[in-house]
Amino acid sequence: MGLRNATTDPHPAPAEDAPPRLPRTVVLVGLMGAGKSAIGRRLAARLNLPFRDADIEIEAAAGCTIAEIFARDGEPVFRAVERKIIARLLTEEPVHILATGGGAFMDADTRATVHAHGVSVWLRAELDVLIARTAKRTHRPLLNQGNPRDVLSRLMNLRYPVYADSDLTVVSDERPPDATVELVIEALERHFGIPLPHRAAPTAAPATSKPAGTP
């Protein structure tokens, strides 16, 4: 019978001076255009965590685009696939930052999974902000069902009361994305009651002056 190496502990105790880590996956919730992917990528970089986009994971698993799933199989089939993918990401993946589709949190089973295994952050954006951010996006199936302003207004009325069940709410407005990321980090620190180790926000490169006479 082999002996275990006495100096190797498969479950070492954390060092007393080790900085606290994010205890749960952060699940970003909100309508299309709220900034879930843009904020999520920056947040993951700041917290040194992996980033996952549920829509990308769904397309990879299905072998086609979300628009194609909607057109071929309908929304109920898409939501079933979405539910399964999000459950897998939350229960089988290490702690990460997860951006979800706008309708994901509307599903009761998905909400229960998020509450059980993650911390939900609603990126709340006003209608004009959403309109400006989605104006040139043609790959959104729901936006192809009528006037985008009317569609988004209807979705806000339907979904915002449910999004309000999120653990945290952070306003997503015209401010720079990194400023919104800072608000998310502050909200997470208050929620968990611990300081989260994170990288400083990137700074803009200093402007360079052109030599006199340069066009």
C-alpha positions in Angstrom: 0.0 0.0 0.0 1.4 3.4 -1.0 1.9 6.1 1.5 0.7 9.6 1.1 3.3 12.3 0.9 3.1 13.8 4.4 4.0 17.3 3.0 1.1 17.3 0.5 -2.4 18.2 1.7 -5.1 18.0 -1.1 -7.2 20.4 0.9 -4.8 23.0 2.4 -6.2 25.6 4.7 -6.2 29.1 3.2 -3.4 31.3 4.4 -4.4 33.6 7.1 -3.2 36.6 5.1 -4.8 35.4 1.8 -7.2 38.0 0.4 -10.8 37.1 0.4 -12.1 35.7 -2.9 -15.5 36.1 -4.6 -17.5 33.3 -3.0 -20.1 32.9 -5.8 -20.4 33.3 -9.5 -21.7 36.8 -10.5 -24.7 36.5 -12.8 -25.4 39.7 -14.8 -29.1 40.2 -15.6 -30.8 42.8 -17.8 -32.3 43.7 -21.1 -30.4 43.6 -24.4 -28.3 46.7 -24.5 -27.9 46.9 -20.7 -24.2 46.2 -21.1 -24.0 42.6 -19.6 -21.3 41.4 -22.0 -19.3 44.6 -22.0 -19.5 45.1 -18.3 -19.0 41.4 -17.7 -15.7 41.2 -19.6 -14.3 44.2 -17.8 -15.5 43.0 -14.4 -13.9 39.6 -15.0 -10.6 41.2 -15.9 -10.7 43.4 -12.9 -11.4 40.5 -10.5 -9.1 38.1 -12.4 -11.9 35.7 -13.1 -13.1 33.8 -16.2 -15.9 35.3 -18.2 -18.7 33.3 -19.7 -21.5 34.5 -22.0 -24.5 32.3 -21.8 -25.6 33.2 -25.4 -22.2 32.1 -26.8 -22.3 28.9 -24.8 -25.7 28.2 -26.2 -24.6 28.7 -29.7 -21.6 26.5 -29.2 -23.7 23.7 -27.8 -26.4 24.0 -30.5 -24.0 24.5 -33.4 -26.1 27.5 -34.8 -27.0 31.0 -33.9 -29.7 32.0 -31.4 -31.6 33.6 -34.3 -31.6 30.3 -36.1 -32.8 28.5 -33.0 -35.7 30.9 -32.7 -36.6 30.6 -36.4 -36.3 26.9 -36.5 -37.5 25.6 -33.1 -39.2 28.6 -31.5 -38.6 30.4 -28.2 -39.8 27.5 -25.9 -37.0 25.2 -27.2 -34.5 28.0 -26.9 -35.4 28.7 -23.3 -35.1 25.0 -22.5 -31.6 24.9 -23.9 -30.7 28.2 -22.1 -32.0 26.8 -18.8 -29.8 23.7 -19.1 -26.7 25.7 -20.2 -27.0 28.2 -17.3 -27.5 25.4 -14.8 -24.4 23.7 -16.0 -22.3 26.9 -15.8 -23.5 27.6 -12.3 -23.1 24.1 -10.9 -20.1 22.7 -12.7 -17.8 25.6 -13.4 -15.6 27.4 -10.9 -16.6 30.9 -9.8 -16.7 33.2 -12.8 -18.6 36.2 -14.3 -21.7 35.1 -16.3 -23.6 37.3 -18.7 -27.1 36.0 -19.4 -29.6 36.7 -22.1 -32.4 39.2 -21.5 -35.1 36.5 -21.0 -33.1 34.0 -18.9 -34.0 35.4 -15.5 -37.7 35.3 -16.5 -37.6 31.5 -16.2 -38.5 30.4 -12.6 -36.2 27.4 -12.7 -33.3 29.5 -13.9 -34.0 32.1 -11.2 -34.0 29.4 -8.5 -30.7 28.1 -9.8 -29.1 31.5 -9.9 -30.3 32.3 -6.3 -29.0 28.9 -5.1 -25.5 29.0 -6.8 -24.8 32.6 -7.7 -25.3 36.3 -6.9 -27.5 38.1 -9.4 -26.7 41.7 -10.5 -29.3 43.6 -12.5 -27.8 46.2 -14.8 -30.8 48.5 -14.9 -30.9 50.8 -18.0 -33.5 53.3 -19.1 -35.3 53.1 -22.4 -33.3 55.8 -24.3 -30.0 54.1 -23.2 -31.2 50.8 -24.5 -32.4 52.3 -27.8 -29.0 54.0 -28.4 -27.1 50.8 -27.7 -29.2 48.4 -29.8 -29.9 50.7 -32.7 -27.5 48.9 -35.1 -27.9 45.4 -33.9 -29.8 43.2 -36.4 -29.1 39.9 -34.8 -31.6 40.3 -31.9 -34.7 38.2 -32.8 -37.0 40.1 -30.4 -36.1 43.4 -31.9 -37.2 42.2 -35.3 -40.8 41.9 -34.2 -41.8 45.5 -34.6 -40.6 49.0 -33.7 -37.6 48.6 -31.4 -38.8 51.4 -29.0 -42.2 49.7 -28.7 -40.6 46.3 -28.3 -38.1 47.4 -25.6 -40.8 49.4 -23.8 -43.0 46.3 -23.7 -40.1 44.2 -22.5 -39.3 46.7 -19.7 -42.8 46.6 -18.4 -42.8 42.8 -18.5 -39.4 42.0 -17.2 -38.3 44.8 -14.9 -40.6 43.6 -12.0 -38.9 40.2 -12.3 -35.4 41.6 -12.6 -36.1 43.4 -9.4 -35.8 40.0 -7.7 -32.0 40.2 -8.3 -29.7 40.3 -5.3 -28.2 43.6 -6.4 -29.2 46.4 -8.8 -26.6 48.7 -10.5 -27.6 51.5 -12.8 -26.2 51.2 -16.3 -26.2 54.6 -18.0 -24.1 56.8 -20.2 -21.1 56.7 -17.9 -18.0 54.9 -19.1 -18.2 51.1 -18.8 -15.3 51.0 -16.3 -17.2 53.4 -14.0 -20.1 51.0 -14.0 -17.8 48.1 -13.3 -16.5 50.0 -10.2 -20.1 50.4 -9.0 -20.6 46.6 -9.4 -17.5 45.8 -7.4 -18.6 48.2 -4.7 -22.0 46.6 -4.6 -20.5 43.1 -4.4 -18.2 44.1 -1.5 -21.2 45.5 0.4 -23.2 42.4 -0.3 -20.6 39.9 0.8 -19.1 42.2 3.5 -15.6 41.6 2.3 -13.1 43.6 0.3 -12.5 42.0 -3.1 -9.0 42.0 -4.5 -9.1 43.6 -7.9 -7.0 45.2 -10.5 -7.1 49.0 -10.9 -9.2 50.3 -13.7 -7.3 50.8 -17.0 -6.3 54.4 -17.6 -6.5 56.1 -20.9 -3.3 56.6 -22.8 -2.0 60.2 -22.6 -2.7 62.3 -25.6 0.3 63.0 -27.8 0.9 66.4 -29.4 1.5 66.6 -33.1 4.6 68.5 -34.3 3.8 72.0 -35.7 2.7 71.8 -39.3 1.5 68.2 -39.1 -1.8 67.8 -40.9 
